[in-house]
Amino acid sequence: MSPTLSVIAPLLRVLDELSIPYAIGGSFASSAWGQPRQTMDVDVVVLLDWSGAERLARRLGDAYEFSLSEMQAAASGQDPFRSFQLLHLEDLFKIDVFVLSPGPYIDEMMARRRRYPIEAGFEAQFCSPEDIVIAKLRWFVLANRVSDRQWNDVVQVLETQSGSFDFQYARRWCGHFVVLAEFEAAAAQATLPN
């Protein structure tokens, strides 16, 4: 098992056991659906409330360093980009946990998660290729359109997943988040089958 998987698999198992909905996102997910690349951390999105934060904190034990108050603030806040960090103490590997609030997009995104094998006998929940593209385009725009990594991840996911990619779904939500022009530019750049 890779060091990254040995760090996140225990966390994901705990989330499953506590029935806390989650999905792996970010570059780790875009590597699963596109072209693999090194990443310095893993992004996990969760639906987490105050009591879930307390249960999660109790179950994480001493394997991870984290701030309980930061976790609780993220679980009870209203900011759309609230998060907390976990640091795996043995490997000094960072996990960014983004706390989501239910709503039309988040509900649909979580319903579209896909299981992906990360080790023998364990399949983790990943954001769908379409939702990774949407998220990366949103971050690309928020970062003033200068991140080549975000852009390349989007293009590579579009190329790799083109045969099964739900363009209608992606266009609908990209339009909602005002990143449709960027989506169309990435689709035009991607080498897609005719």
Number of C-alpha atoms within 10 A of each C-alpha: 10 8 9 19 13 14 23 20 17 13 21 21 14 15 19 14 11 13 11 17 14 24 24 26 26 24 25 22 26 28 17 19 24 21 17 14 12 8 11 10 15 21 20 25 20 20 20 23 20 15 12 18 22 16 15 20 18 11 15 16 9 11 16 21 16 16 13 15 12 14 27 20 18 24 25 16 17 12 11 11 11 18 22 19 18 20 17 20 13 9 13 12 17 20 21 17 22 23 25 23 20 11 9 8 13 14 13 12 16 21 11 16 18 16 15 16 13 18 13 7 6 13 15 20 23 27 28 25 28 27 26 25 26 24 19 23 26 20 17 20 16 10 11 8 14 11 13 10 13 22 20 18 26 29 23 23 23 28 21 18 15 17 10 10 16 15 13 10 13 19 18 12 16 23 15 11 13 14 19 19 13 19 24 13 11 21 18 12 14 18 14 14 7 3
